[in-house]
């Protein structure tokens, strides 16, 4: 097993023990109501939301091919019109 796998197993075990110890009810204030909820549920939901946000923020972004790559393939010039001499003078 790799070090990363061992680290994940240990972290999961510690997280499970932490959640099982904190089962006391707490008052959860939401807008105008107060509800008695288990700490286990509150902490568990926060952990799941944190993992989801971390996964979304940490995934690699999609790369977009550049115009230079298309020109190198010869595809960009096929669909483009040639510039007039007047347009070339304006750009230069």
PDB file of N, CA, C and O in Angstrom, chain B, residues numbered from 101:
ATOM      1  N   UNK B 101       0.843  -1.185   0.000  1.00  0.00           N
ATOM      2  CA  UNK B 101       0.000   0.000   0.000  1.00  0.00           C
ATOM      3  C   UNK B 101       0.885   1.245   0.000  1.00  0.00           C
ATOM      4  O   UNK B 101       1.967   1.274   0.586  1.00  0.00           O
ATOM      5  N   UNK B 102       0.389   2.245  -0.666  1.00  0.00           N
ATOM      6  CA  UNK B 102       1.136   3.489  -0.732  1.00  0.00           C
ATOM      7  C   UNK B 102       0.876   4.335   0.515  1.00  0.00           C
ATOM      8  O   UNK B 102      -0.053   4.077   1.281  1.00  0.00           O
ATOM      9  N   UNK B 103       1.697   5.323   0.691  1.00  0.00           N
ATOM     10  CA  UNK B 103       1.551   6.216   1.844  1.00  0.00           C
ATOM     11  C   UNK B 103       0.248   6.991   1.803  1.00  0.00           C
ATOM     12  O   UNK B 103      -0.352   7.275   2.839  1.00  0.00           O
ATOM     13  N   UNK B 104      -0.187   7.333   0.587  1.00  0.00           N
ATOM     14  CA  UNK B 104      -1.433   8.080   0.442  1.00  0.00           C
ATOM     15  C   UNK B 104      -2.623   7.237   0.905  1.00  0.00           C
ATOM     16  O   UNK B 104      -3.524   7.750   1.568  1.00  0.00           O
ATOM     17  N   UNK B 105      -2.631   5.959   0.563  1.00  0.00           N
ATOM     18  CA  UNK B 105      -3.716   5.069   0.965  1.00  0.00           C
ATOM     19  C   UNK B 105      -3.744   4.888   2.479  1.00  0.00           C
ATOM     20  O   UNK B 105      -4.817   4.912   3.082  1.00  0.00           O
ATOM     21  N   UNK B 106      -2.591   4.708   3.096  1.00  0.00           N
ATOM     22  CA  UNK B 106      -2.506   4.559   4.547  1.00  0.00           C
ATOM     23  C   UNK B 106      -2.994   5.832   5.244  1.00  0.00           C
ATOM     24  O   UNK B 106      -3.710   5.768   6.243  1.00  0.00           O
ATOM     25  N   UNK B 107      -2.598   6.983   4.705  1.00  0.00           N
ATOM     26  CA  UNK B 107      -3.026   8.262   5.275  1.00  0.00           C
ATOM     27  C   UNK B 107      -4.547   8.396   5.206  1.00  0.00           C
ATOM     28  O   UNK B 107      -5.165   8.840   6.174  1.00  0.00           O
ATOM     29  N   UNK B 108      -5.157   8.024   4.088  1.00  0.00           N
ATOM     30  CA  UNK B 108      -6.611   8.119   3.935  1.00  0.00           C
ATOM     31  C   UNK B 108      -7.321   7.175   4.893  1.00  0.00           C
ATOM     32  O   UNK B 108      -8.346   7.541   5.468  1.00  0.00           O
ATOM     33  N   UNK B 109      -6.794   5.958   5.078  1.00  0.00           N
ATOM     34  CA  UNK B 109      -7.398   4.999   6.009  1.00  0.00           C
ATOM     35  C   UNK B 109      -7.338   5.526   7.435  1.00  0.00           C
ATOM     36  O   UNK B 109      -8.333   5.462   8.157  1.00  0.00           O
ATOM     37  N   UNK B 110      -6.193   6.044   7.852  1.00  0.00           N
ATOM     38  CA  UNK B 110      -6.037   6.586   9.211  1.00  0.00           C
ATOM     39  C   UNK B 110      -6.955   7.792   9.408  1.00  0.00           C
ATOM     40  O   UNK B 110      -7.616   7.907  10.440  1.00  0.00           O
ATOM     41  N   UNK B 111      -6.999   8.686   8.426  1.00  0.00           N
ATOM     42  CA  UNK B 111      -7.855   9.869   8.527  1.00  0.00           C
ATOM     43  C   UNK B 111      -9.333   9.482   8.617  1.00  0.00           C
ATOM     44  O   UNK B 111     -10.088  10.078   9.385  1.00  0.00           O
ATOM     45  N   UNK B 112      -9.739   8.497   7.839  1.00  0.00           N
ATOM     46  CA  UNK B 112     -11.128   8.027   7.888  1.00  0.00           C
ATOM     47  C   UNK B 112     -11.459   7.397   9.235  1.00  0.00           C
ATOM     48  O   UNK B 112     -12.548   7.612   9.767  1.00  0.00           O
ATOM     49  N   UNK B 113     -10.538   6.626   9.789  1.00  0.00           N
ATOM     50  CA  UNK B 113     -10.768   6.007  11.094  1.00  0.00           C
ATOM     51  C   UNK B 113     -10.886   7.074  12.189  1.00  0.00           C
ATOM     52  O   UNK B 113     -11.773   6.992  13.039  1.00  0.00           O
ATOM     53  N   UNK B 114     -10.000   8.071  12.170  1.00  0.00           N
ATOM     54  CA  UNK B 114     -10.068   9.152  13.166  1.00  0.00           C
ATOM     55  C   UNK B 114     -11.361   9.952  13.021  1.00  0.00           C
ATOM     56  O   UNK B 114     -11.970  10.333  14.020  1.00  0.00           O
ATOM     57  N   UNK B 115     -11.773  10.202  11.805  1.00  0.00           N
ATOM     58  CA  UNK B 115     -13.010  10.930  11.564  1.00  0.00           C
ATOM     59  C   UNK B 115     -14.217  10.144  12.064  1.00  0.00           C
ATOM     60  O   UNK B 115     -15.139  10.725  12.637  1.00  0.00           O
ATOM     61  N   UNK B 116     -14.220   8.842  11.853  1.00  0.00           N
ATOM     62  CA  UNK B 116     -15.315   8.000  12.331  1.00  0.00           C
ATOM     63  C   UNK B 116     -15.389   7.992  13.850  1.00  0.00           C
ATOM     64  O   UNK B 116     -16.476   8.102  14.417  1.00  0.00           O
ATOM     65  N   UNK B 117     -14.250   7.863  14.513  1.00  0.00           N
ATOM     66  CA  UNK B 117     -14.218   7.890  15.983  1.00  0.00           C
ATOM     67  C   UNK B 117     -14.698   9.247  16.490  1.00  0.00           C
ATOM     68  O   UNK B 117     -15.468   9.313  17.449  1.00  0.00           O
ATOM     69  N   UNK B 118     -14.245  10.339  15.850  1.00  0.00           N
ATOM     70  CA  UNK B 118     -14.654  11.680  16.250  1.00  0.00           C
ATOM     71  C   UNK B 118     -16.168  11.853  16.126  1.00  0.00           C
ATOM     72  O   UNK B 118     -16.803  12.439  17.003  1.00  0.00           O
ATOM     73  N   UNK B 119     -16.740  11.347  15.046  1.00  0.00           N
ATOM     74  CA  UNK B 119     -18.187  11.468  14.861  1.00  0.00           C
ATOM     75  C   UNK B 119     -18.958  10.635  15.877  1.00  0.00           C
ATOM     76  O   UNK B 119     -19.994  11.080  16.372  1.00  0.00           O
ATOM     77  N   UNK B 120     -18.480   9.445  16.195  1.00  0.00           N
ATOM     78  CA  UNK B 120     -19.195   8.570  17.129  1.00  0.00           C
ATOM     79  C   UNK B 120     -19.148   9.082  18.568  1.00  0.00           C
ATOM     80  O   UNK B 120     -20.047   8.788  19.356  1.00  0.00           O
ATOM     81  N   UNK B 121     -18.126   9.833  18.915  1.00  0.00           N
ATOM     82  CA  UNK B 121     -18.015  10.383  20.272  1.00  0.00           C
ATOM     83  C   UNK B 121     -18.970  11.566  20.445  1.00  0.00           C
ATOM     84  O   UNK B 121     -19.475  11.799  21.543  1.00  0.00           O
ATOM     85  N   UNK B 122     -19.217  12.308  19.375  1.00  0.00           N
ATOM     86  CA  UNK B 122     -20.043  13.519  19.441  1.00  0.00           C
ATOM     87  C   UNK B 122     -21.471  13.232  19.008  1.00  0.00           C
ATOM     88  O   UNK B 122     -21.892  13.651  17.929  1.00  0.00           O
ATOM     89  N   UNK B 123     -22.220  12.518  19.847  1.00  0.00           N
ATOM     90  CA  UNK B 123     -23.609  12.206  19.519  1.00  0.00           C
ATOM     91  C   UNK B 123     -24.603  12.988  20.376  1.00  0.00           C
ATOM     92  O   UNK B 123     -25.805  12.735  20.297  1.00  0.00           O
ATOM     93  N   UNK B 124     -24.138  13.918  21.180  1.00  0.00           N
ATOM     94  CA  UNK B 124     -25.024  14.706  22.044  1.00  0.00           C
ATOM     95  C   UNK B 124     -25.941  15.590  21.192  1.00  0.00           C
ATOM     96  O   UNK B 124     -25.542  16.049  20.122  1.00  0.00           O
ATOM     97  N   UNK B 125     -27.171  15.830  21.667  1.00  0.00           N
ATOM     98  CA  UNK B 125     -28.051  16.745  20.920  1.00  0.00           C
ATOM     99  C   UNK B 125     -27.638  18.199  21.161  1.00  0.00           C
ATOM    100  O   UNK B 125     -27.234  18.571  22.263  1.00  0.00           O
ATOM    101  N   UNK B 126     -27.747  19.001  20.119  1.00  0.00           N
ATOM    102  CA  UNK B 126     -27.463  20.430  20.214  1.00  0.00           C
ATOM    103  C   UNK B 126     -28.631  21.187  19.602  1.00  0.00           C
ATOM    104  O   UNK B 126     -29.343  20.660  18.748  1.00  0.00           O
ATOM    105  N   UNK B 127     -28.823  22.420  20.042  1.00  0.00           N
ATOM    106  CA  UNK B 127     -29.867  23.268  19.466  1.00  0.00           C
ATOM    107  C   UNK B 127     -29.330  23.889  18.183  1.00  0.00           C
ATOM    108  O   UNK B 127     -28.289  24.546  18.177  1.00  0.00           O
ATOM    109  N   UNK B 128     -30.045  23.670  17.124  1.00  0.00           N
ATOM    110  CA  UNK B 128     -29.660  24.198  15.814  1.00  0.00           C
ATOM    111  C   UNK B 128     -30.641  25.289  15.448  1.00  0.00           C
ATOM    112  O   UNK B 128     -31.819  25.014  15.224  1.00  0.00           O
ATOM    113  N   UNK B 129     -30.169  26.531  15.383  1.00  0.00           N
ATOM    114  CA  UNK B 129     -31.016  27.680  15.052  1.00  0.00           C
ATOM    115  C   UNK B 129     -30.985  27.912  13.549  1.00  0.00           C
ATOM    116  O   UNK B 129     -29.937  28.197  12.969  1.00  0.00           O
ATOM    117  N   UNK B 130     -32.147  27.785  12.935  1.00  0.00           N
ATOM    118  CA  UNK B 130     -32.264  28.025  11.508  1.00  0.00           C
ATOM    119  C   UNK B 130     -33.391  29.007  11.260  1.00  0.00           C
ATOM    120  O   UNK B 130     -34.564  28.687  11.452  1.00  0.00           O
ATOM    121  N   UNK B 131     -33.029  30.197  10.834  1.00  0.00           N
ATOM    122  CA  UNK B 131     -33.949  31.303  10.600  1.00  0.00           C
ATOM    123  C   UNK B 131     -34.797  31.579  11.839  1.00  0.00           C
ATOM    124  O   UNK B 131     -34.314  32.242  12.757  1.00  0.00           O
ATOM    125  N   UNK B 132     -36.012  31.110  11.903  1.00  0.00           N
ATOM    126  CA  UNK B 132     -36.875  31.441  13.041  1.00  0.00           C
ATOM    127  C   UNK B 132     -37.149  30.252  13.938  1.00  0.00           C
ATOM    128  O   UNK B 132     -37.791  30.413  14.976  1.00  0.00           O
ATOM    129  N   UNK B 133     -36.689  29.068  13.580  1.00  0.00           N
ATOM    130  CA  UNK B 133     -36.973  27.883  14.383  1.00  0.00           C
ATOM    131  C   UNK B 133     -35.704  27.345  15.021  1.00  0.00           C
ATOM    132  O   UNK B 133     -34.597  27.554  14.525  1.00  0.00           O
ATOM    133  N   UNK B 134     -35.891  26.647  16.133  1.00  0.00           N
ATOM    134  CA  UNK B 134     -34.796  25.978  16.818  1.00  0.00           C
ATOM    135  C   UNK B 134     -35.125  24.492  16.882  1.00  0.00           C
ATOM    136  O   UNK B 134     -36.197  24.094  17.339  1.00  0.00           O
ATOM    137  N   UNK B 135     -34.178  23.681  16.414  1.00  0.00           N
ATOM    138  CA  UNK B 135     -34.389  22.247  16.354  1.00  0.00           C
ATOM    139  C   UNK B 135     -33.254  21.562  17.098  1.00  0.00           C
ATOM    140  O   UNK B 135     -32.095  21.957  16.966  1.00  0.00           O
ATOM    141  N   UNK B 136     -33.585  20.525  17.889  1.00  0.00           N
ATOM    142  CA  UNK B 136     -32.553  19.731  18.566  1.00  0.00           C
ATOM    143  C   UNK B 136     -32.051  18.669  17.589  1.00  0.00           C
ATOM    144  O   UNK B 136     -32.805  17.793  17.164  1.00  0.00           O
ATOM    145  N   UNK B 137     -30.763  18.762  17.239  1.00  0.00           N
ATOM    146  CA  UNK B 137     -30.159  17.862  16.259  1.00  0.00           C
ATOM    147  C   UNK B 137     -28.902  17.263  16.873  1.00  0.00           C
ATOM    148  O   UNK B 137     -28.251  17.901  17.700  1.00  0.00           O
ATOM    149  N   UNK B 138     -28.561  16.058  16.481  1.00  0.00           N
ATOM    150  CA  UNK B 138     -27.357  15.401  16.961  1.00  0.00           C
ATOM    151  C   UNK B 138     -26.108  16.076  16.384  1.00  0.00           C
ATOM    152  O   UNK B 138     -26.091  16.468  15.217  1.00  0.00           O
ATOM    153  N   UNK B 139     -25.068  16.209  17.205  1.00  0.00           N
ATOM    154  CA  UNK B 139     -23.801  16.751  16.714  1.00  0.00           C
ATOM    155  C   UNK B 139     -23.268  15.894  15.567  1.00  0.00           C
ATOM    156  O   UNK B 139     -22.661  16.401  14.623  1.00  0.00           O
ATOM    157  N   UNK B 140     -23.504  14.604  15.667  1.00  0.00           N
ATOM    158  CA  UNK B 140     -23.067  13.662  14.626  1.00  0.00           C
ATOM    159  C   UNK B 140     -23.614  14.082  13.267  1.00  0.00           C
ATOM    160  O   UNK B 140     -22.881  14.095  12.278  1.00  0.00           O
ATOM    161  N   UNK B 141     -24.879  14.419  13.216  1.00  0.00           N
ATOM    162  CA  UNK B 141     -25.506  14.815  11.965  1.00  0.00           C
ATOM    163  C   UNK B 141     -24.958  16.143  11.455  1.00  0.00           C
ATOM    164  O   UNK B 141     -24.665  16.278  10.267  1.00  0.00           O
ATOM    165  N   UNK B 142     -24.820  17.117  12.338  1.00  0.00           N
ATOM    166  CA  UNK B 142     -24.328  18.440  11.941  1.00  0.00           C
ATOM    167  C   UNK B 142     -22.894  18.350  11.431  1.00  0.00           C
ATOM    168  O   UNK B 142     -22.584  18.884  10.366  1.00  0.00           O
ATOM    169  N   UNK B 143     -22.024  17.687  12.169  1.00  0.00           N
ATOM    170  CA  UNK B 143     -20.624  17.581  11.758  1.00  0.00           C
ATOM    171  C   UNK B 143     -20.510  16.745  10.490  1.00  0.00           C
ATOM    172  O   UNK B 143     -19.734  17.084   9.597  1.00  0.00           O
ATOM    173  N   UNK B 144     -21.268  15.660  10.396  1.00  0.00           N
ATOM    174  CA  UNK B 144     -21.224  14.808   9.208  1.00  0.00           C
ATOM    175  C   UNK B 144     -21.634  15.536   7.947  1.00  0.00           C
ATOM    176  O   UNK B 144     -20.983  15.406   6.911  1.00  0.00           O
ATOM    177  N   UNK B 145     -22.714  16.305   8.028  1.00  0.00           N
ATOM    178  CA  UNK B 145     -23.170  17.070   6.863  1.00  0.00           C
ATOM    179  C   UNK B 145     -22.134  18.116   6.470  1.00  0.00           C
ATOM    180  O   UNK B 145     -21.883  18.315   5.282  1.00  0.00           O
ATOM    181  N   UNK B 146     -21.533  18.784   7.442  1.00  0.00           N
ATOM    182  CA  UNK B 146     -20.499  19.778   7.142  1.00  0.00           C
ATOM    183  C   UNK B 146     -19.284  19.132   6.473  1.00  0.00           C
ATOM    184  O   UNK B 146     -18.692  19.718   5.566  1.00  0.00           O
ATOM    185  N   UNK B 147     -18.914  17.943   6.909  1.00  0.00           N
ATOM    186  CA  UNK B 147     -17.778  17.241   6.308  1.00  0.00           C
ATOM    187  C   UNK B 147     -18.093  16.850   4.868  1.00  0.00           C
ATOM    188  O   UNK B 147     -17.253  17.014   3.984  1.00  0.00           O
ATOM    189  N   UNK B 148     -19.284  16.340   4.629  1.00  0.00           N
ATOM    190  CA  UNK B 148     -19.668  15.947   3.270  1.00  0.00           C
ATOM    191  C   UNK B 148     -19.697  17.155   2.335  1.00  0.00           C
ATOM    192  O   UNK B 148     -19.200  17.086   1.211  1.00  0.00           O
ATOM    193  N   UNK B 149     -20.277  18.257   2.800  1.00  0.00           N
ATOM    194  CA  UNK B 149     -20.301  19.474   1.988  1.00  0.00           C
ATOM    195  C   UNK B 149     -18.882  19.966   1.720  1.00  0.00           C
ATOM    196  O   UNK B 149     -18.584  20.416   0.613  1.00  0.00           O
ATOM    197  N   UNK B 150     -18.008  19.886   2.715  1.00  0.00           N
ATOM    198  CA  UNK B 150     -16.617  20.289   2.528  1.00  0.00           C
ATOM    199  C   UNK B 150     -15.895  19.439   1.501  1.00  0.00           C
ATOM    200  O   UNK B 150     -15.132  19.968   0.693  1.00  0.00           O
ATOM    201  N   UNK B 151     -16.120  18.124   1.516  1.00  0.00           N
ATOM    202  CA  UNK B 151     -15.502  17.245   0.528  1.00  0.00           C
ATOM    203  C   UNK B 151     -16.008  17.561  -0.880  1.00  0.00           C
ATOM    204  O   UNK B 151     -15.229  17.570  -1.833  1.00  0.00           O
ATOM    205  N   UNK B 152     -17.300  17.818  -1.009  1.00  0.00           N
ATOM    206  CA  UNK B 152     -17.854  18.135  -2.325  1.00  0.00           C
ATOM    207  C   UNK B 152     -17.267  19.436  -2.859  1.00  0.00           C
ATOM    208  O   UNK B 152     -16.862  19.506  -4.019  1.00  0.00           O
ATOM    209  N   UNK B 153     -17.221  20.461  -2.020  1.00  0.00           N
ATOM    210  CA  UNK B 153     -16.654  21.740  -2.444  1.00  0.00           C
ATOM    211  C   UNK B 153     -15.167  21.587  -2.776  1.00  0.00           C
ATOM    212  O   UNK B 153     -14.695  22.145  -3.766  1.00  0.00           O
ATOM    213  N   UNK B 154     -14.430  20.838  -1.957  1.00  0.00           N
ATOM    214  CA  UNK B 154     -13.012  20.608  -2.234  1.00  0.00           C
ATOM    215  C   UNK B 154     -12.784  19.845  -3.522  1.00  0.00           C
ATOM    216  O   UNK B 154     -11.836  20.130  -4.252  1.00  0.00           O
ATOM    217  N   UNK B 155     -13.650  18.868  -3.813  1.00  0.00           N
ATOM    218  CA  UNK B 155     -13.522  18.110  -5.051  1.00  0.00           C
ATOM    219  C   UNK B 155     -13.764  18.999  -6.264  1.00  0.00           C
ATOM    220  O   UNK B 155     -13.025  18.942  -7.246  1.00  0.00           O
ATOM    221  N   UNK B 156     -14.807  19.821  -6.184  1.00  0.00           N
ATOM    222  CA  UNK B 156     -15.130  20.707  -7.303  1.00  0.00           C
ATOM    223  C   UNK B 156     -14.027  21.748  -7.500  1.00  0.00           C
ATOM    224  O   UNK B 156     -13.648  22.034  -8.636  1.00  0.00           O
ATOM    225  N   UNK B 157     -13.515  22.309  -6.423  1.00  0.00           N
ATOM    226  CA  UNK B 157     -12.478  23.334  -6.538  1.00  0.00           C
ATOM    227  C   UNK B 157     -11.130  22.748  -6.936  1.00  0.00           C
ATOM    228  O   UNK B 157     -10.321  23.446  -7.547  1.00  0.00           O
ATOM    229  N   UNK B 158     -10.866  21.495  -6.610  1.00  0.00           N
ATOM    230  CA  UNK B 158      -9.552  20.920  -6.854  1.00  0.00           C
ATOM    231  C   UNK B 158      -9.388  20.157  -8.139  1.00  0.00           C
ATOM    232  O   UNK B 158      -8.271  19.756  -8.465  1.00  0.00           O
ATOM    233  N   UNK B 159     -10.457  19.937  -8.889  1.00  0.00           N
ATOM    234  CA  UNK B 159     -10.312  19.168 -10.125  1.00  0.00           C
ATOM    235  C   UNK B 159      -9.644  20.019 -11.193  1.00  0.00           C
ATOM    236  O   UNK B 159      -9.779  21.243 -11.190  1.00  0.00           O
ATOM    237  N   UNK B 160      -8.927  19.382 -12.104  1.00  0.00           N
ATOM    238  CA  UNK B 160      -8.217  20.146 -13.135  1.00  0.00           C
ATOM    239  C   UNK B 160      -9.184  20.809 -14.108  1.00  0.00           C
ATOM    240  O   UNK B 160     -10.249  20.274 -14.414  1.00  0.00           O
ATOM    241  N   UNK B 161      -8.797  21.958 -14.574  1.00  0.00           N
ATOM    242  CA  UNK B 161      -9.623  22.684 -15.527  1.00  0.00           C
ATOM    243  C   UNK B 161      -9.444  22.103 -16.927  1.00  0.00           C
ATOM    244  O   UNK B 161      -8.412  21.508 -17.237  1.00  0.00           O
ATOM    245  N   UNK B 162     -10.448  22.279 -17.755  1.00  0.00           N
ATOM    246  CA  UNK B 162     -10.352  21.820 -19.131  1.00  0.00           C
ATOM    247  C   UNK B 162      -9.467  22.781 -19.916  1.00  0.00           C
ATOM    248  O   UNK B 162      -9.550  23.997 -19.744  1.00  0.00           O
ATOM    249  N   UNK B 163      -8.631  22.232 -20.766  1.00  0.00           N
ATOM    250  CA  UNK B 163      -7.760  23.079 -21.571  1.00  0.00           C
ATOM    251  C   UNK B 163      -8.449  23.410 -22.882  1.00  0.00           C
ATOM    252  O   UNK B 163      -9.193  22.597 -23.432  1.00  0.00           O
ATOM    253  N   UNK B 164      -8.199  24.588 -23.365  1.00  0.00           N
ATOM    254  CA  UNK B 164      -8.768  25.037 -24.616  1.00  0.00           C
ATOM    255  C   UNK B 164      -7.639  25.153 -25.616  1.00  0.00           C
ATOM    256  O   UNK B 164      -6.601  25.746 -25.323  1.00  0.00           O
ATOM    257  N   UNK B 165      -7.834  24.596 -26.785  1.00  0.00           N
ATOM    258  CA  UNK B 165      -6.778  24.685 -27.788  1.00  0.00           C
ATOM    259  C   UNK B 165      -6.635  26.127 -28.240  1.00  0.00           C
ATOM    260  O   UNK B 165      -7.617  26.865 -28.317  1.00  0.00           O
ATOM    261  N   UNK B 166      -5.446  26.511 -28.527  1.00  0.00           N
ATOM    262  CA  UNK B 166      -5.202  27.889 -28.921  1.00  0.00           C
ATOM    263  C   UNK B 166      -5.356  28.037 -30.435  1.00  0.00           C
ATOM    264  O   UNK B 166      -5.409  27.053 -31.172  1.00  0.00           O
ATOM    265  N   UNK B 167      -5.423  29.251 -30.863  1.00  0.00           N
ATOM    266  CA  UNK B 167      -5.534  29.548 -32.289  1.00  0.00           C
ATOM    267  C   UNK B 167      -4.291  29.074 -33.031  1.00  0.00           C
ATOM    268  O   UNK B 167      -4.377  28.630 -34.176  1.00  0.00           O
ATOM    269  N   UNK B 168      -3.137  29.168 -32.379  1.00  0.00           N
ATOM    270  CA  UNK B 168      -1.893  28.737 -33.006  1.00  0.00           C
ATOM    271  C   UNK B 168      -1.927  27.252 -33.352  1.00  0.00           C
ATOM    272  O   UNK B 168      -1.394  26.851 -34.387  1.00  0.00           O
ATOM    273  N   UNK B 169      -2.538  26.437 -32.515  1.00  0.00           N
ATOM    274  CA  UNK B 169      -2.643  25.004 -32.795  1.00  0.00           C
ATOM    275  C   UNK B 169      -3.488  24.760 -34.043  1.00  0.00           C
ATOM    276  O   UNK B 169      -3.171  23.886 -34.849  1.00  0.00           O
ATOM    277  N   UNK B 170      -4.564  25.533 -34.202  1.00  0.00           N
ATOM    278  CA  UNK B 170      -5.419  25.375 -35.371  1.00  0.00           C
ATOM    279  C   UNK B 170      -4.706  25.811 -36.638  1.00  0.00           C
ATOM    280  O   UNK B 170      -4.868  25.192 -37.690  1.00  0.00           O
ATOM    281  N   UNK B 171      -3.910  26.882 -36.541  1.00  0.00           N
ATOM    282  CA  UNK B 171      -3.164  27.350 -37.701  1.00  0.00           C
ATOM    283  C   UNK B 171      -2.124  26.313 -38.107  1.00  0.00           C
ATOM    284  O   UNK B 171      -1.909  26.073 -39.295  1.00  0.00           O
ATOM    285  N   UNK B 172      -1.482  25.700 -37.115  1.00  0.00           N
ATOM    286  CA  UNK B 172      -0.479  24.684 -37.420  1.00  0.00           C
ATOM    287  C   UNK B 172      -1.104  23.484 -38.123  1.00  0.00           C
ATOM    288  O   UNK B 172      -0.454  22.855 -38.959  1.00  0.00           O
ATOM    289  N   UNK B 173      -2.336  23.161 -37.803  1.00  0.00           N
ATOM    290  CA  UNK B 173      -3.022  22.040 -38.452  1.00  0.00           C
ATOM    291  C   UNK B 173      -3.522  22.422 -39.844  1.00  0.00           C
ATOM    292  O   UNK B 173      -3.821  21.545 -40.654  1.00  0.00           O
ATOM    293  N   UNK B 174      -3.614  23.708 -40.124  1.00  0.00           N
ATOM    294  CA  UNK B 174      -4.093  24.159 -41.419  1.00  0.00           C
ATOM    295  C   UNK B 174      -5.596  24.268 -41.492  1.00  0.00           C
ATOM    296  O   UNK B 174      -6.138  24.503 -42.572  1.00  0.00           O
ATOM    297  N   UNK B 175      -6.286  24.106 -40.385  1.00  0.00           N
ATOM    298  CA  UNK B 175      -7.741  24.148 -40.393  1.00  0.00           C
ATOM    299  C   UNK B 175      -8.275  25.572 -40.351  1.00  0.00           C
ATOM    300  O   UNK B 175      -9.342  25.848 -40.899  1.00  0.00           O
ATOM    301  N   UNK B 176      -7.560  26.464 -39.718  1.00  0.00           N
ATOM    302  CA  UNK B 176      -8.078  27.813 -39.534  1.00  0.00           C
ATOM    303  C   UNK B 176      -8.119  28.583 -40.845  1.00  0.00           C
ATOM    304  O   UNK B 176      -9.024  29.393 -41.047  1.00  0.00           O
ATOM    305  N   UNK B 177      -7.168  28.357 -41.740  1.00  0.00           N
ATOM    306  CA  UNK B 177      -7.116  29.114 -42.978  1.00  0.00           C
ATOM    307  C   UNK B 177      -8.168  28.676 -43.985  1.00  0.00           C
ATOM    308  O   UNK B 177      -8.486  29.434 -44.901  1.00  0.00           O
ATOM    309  N   UNK B 178      -8.711  27.484 -43.843  1.00  0.00           N
ATOM    310  CA  UNK B 178      -9.708  26.999 -44.787  1.00  0.00           C
ATOM    311  C   UNK B 178     -11.026  27.753 -44.663  1.00  0.00           C
ATOM    312  O   UNK B 178     -11.703  27.983 -45.664  1.00  0.00           O
ATOM    313  N   UNK B 179     -11.391  28.135 -43.458  1.00  0.00           N
ATOM    314  CA  UNK B 179     -12.679  28.787 -43.222  1.00  0.00           C
ATOM    315  C   UNK B 179     -12.580  30.315 -43.187  1.00  0.00           C
ATOM    316  O   UNK B 179     -13.603  30.984 -43.038  1.00  0.00           O
ATOM    317  N   UNK B 180     -11.410  30.869 -43.317  1.00  0.00           N
ATOM    318  CA  UNK B 180     -11.217  32.314 -43.222  1.00  0.00           C
ATOM    319  C   UNK B 180     -11.106  32.924 -44.617  1.00  0.00           C
ATOM    320  O   UNK B 180     -10.577  32.294 -45.533  1.00  0.00           O
ATOM    321  N   UNK B 181     -11.600  34.134 -44.774  1.00  0.00           N
ATOM    322  CA  UNK B 181     -11.452  34.863 -46.034  1.00  0.00           C
ATOM    323  C   UNK B 181     -10.110  35.584 -46.018  1.00  0.00           C
ATOM    324  O   UNK B 181      -9.614  35.971 -44.959  1.00  0.00           O
ATOM    325  N   UNK B 182      -9.540  35.756 -47.175  1.00  0.00           N
ATOM    326  CA  UNK B 182      -8.286  36.499 -47.274  1.00  0.00           C
ATOM    327  C   UNK B 182      -8.558  37.976 -47.050  1.00  0.00           C
ATOM    328  O   UNK B 182      -9.612  38.488 -47.427  1.00  0.00           O
ATOM    329  N   UNK B 183      -7.598  38.657 -46.433  1.00  0.00           N
ATOM    330  CA  UNK B 183      -7.737  40.085 -46.163  1.00  0.00           C
ATOM    331  C   UNK B 183      -7.375  40.882 -47.407  1.00  0.00           C
ATOM    332  O   UNK B 183      -6.525  40.482 -48.204  1.00  0.00           O
ATOM    333  N   UNK B 184      -8.030  41.996 -47.547  1.00  0.00           N
ATOM    334  CA  UNK B 184      -7.690  42.894 -48.655  1.00  0.00           C
ATOM    335  C   UNK B 184      -6.422  43.658 -48.290  1.00  0.00           C
ATOM    336  O   UNK B 184      -5.994  43.668 -47.137  1.00  0.00           O
ATOM    337  N   UNK B 185      -5.831  44.300 -49.302  1.00  0.00           N
ATOM    338  CA  UNK B 185      -4.611  45.083 -49.067  1.00  0.00           C
ATOM    339  C   UNK B 185      -4.889  46.245 -48.112  1.00  0.00           C
ATOM    340  O   UNK B 185      -4.043  46.605 -47.293  1.00  0.00           O
ATOM    341  N   UNK B 186      -6.080  46.824 -48.228  1.00  0.00           N
ATOM    342  CA  UNK B 186      -6.457  47.923 -47.353  1.00  0.00           C
ATOM    343  C   UNK B 186      -6.545  47.461 -45.894  1.00  0.00           C
ATOM    344  O   UNK B 186      -6.086  48.161 -44.993  1.00  0.00           O
ATOM    345  N   UNK B 187      -7.140  46.272 -45.661  1.00  0.00           N
ATOM    346  CA  UNK B 187      -7.233  45.729 -44.306  1.00  0.00           C
ATOM    347  C   UNK B 187      -5.857  45.395 -43.743  1.00  0.00           C
ATOM    348  O   UNK B 187      -5.589  45.646 -42.568  1.00  0.00           O
ATOM    349  N   UNK B 188      -4.991  44.836 -44.568  1.00  0.00           N
ATOM    350  CA  UNK B 188      -3.622  44.517 -44.112  1.00  0.00           C
ATOM    351  C   UNK B 188      -2.868  45.774 -43.728  1.00  0.00           C
ATOM    352  O   UNK B 188      -2.118  45.772 -42.751  1.00  0.00           O
ATOM    353  N   UNK B 189      -3.053  46.850 -44.482  1.00  0.00           N
ATOM    354  CA  UNK B 189      -2.379  48.127 -44.171  1.00  0.00           C
ATOM    355  C   UNK B 189      -2.907  48.696 -42.854  1.00  0.00           C
ATOM    356  O   UNK B 189      -2.147  49.273 -42.077  1.00  0.00           O
ATOM    357  N   UNK B 190      -4.203  48.533 -42.605  1.00  0.00           N
ATOM    358  CA  UNK B 190      -4.797  49.052 -41.372  1.00  0.00           C
ATOM    359  C   UNK B 190      -4.287  48.283 -40.149  1.00  0.00           C
ATOM    360  O   UNK B 190      -3.999  48.884 -39.114  1.00  0.00           O
ATOM    361  N   UNK B 191      -4.177  46.982 -40.265  1.00  0.00           N
ATOM    362  CA  UNK B 191      -3.705  46.164 -39.166  1.00  0.00           C
ATOM    363  C   UNK B 191      -2.234  46.429 -38.858  1.00  0.00           C
ATOM    364  O   UNK B 191      -1.832  46.436 -37.695  1.00  0.00           O
ATOM    365  N   UNK B 192      -1.429  46.648 -39.901  1.00  0.00           N
ATOM    366  CA  UNK B 192       0.012  46.841 -39.721  1.00  0.00           C
ATOM    367  C   UNK B 192       0.337  48.140 -39.141  1.00  0.00           C
ATOM    368  O   UNK B 192       1.511  48.446 -38.931  1.00  0.00           O
TER     369      UNK B 192
END
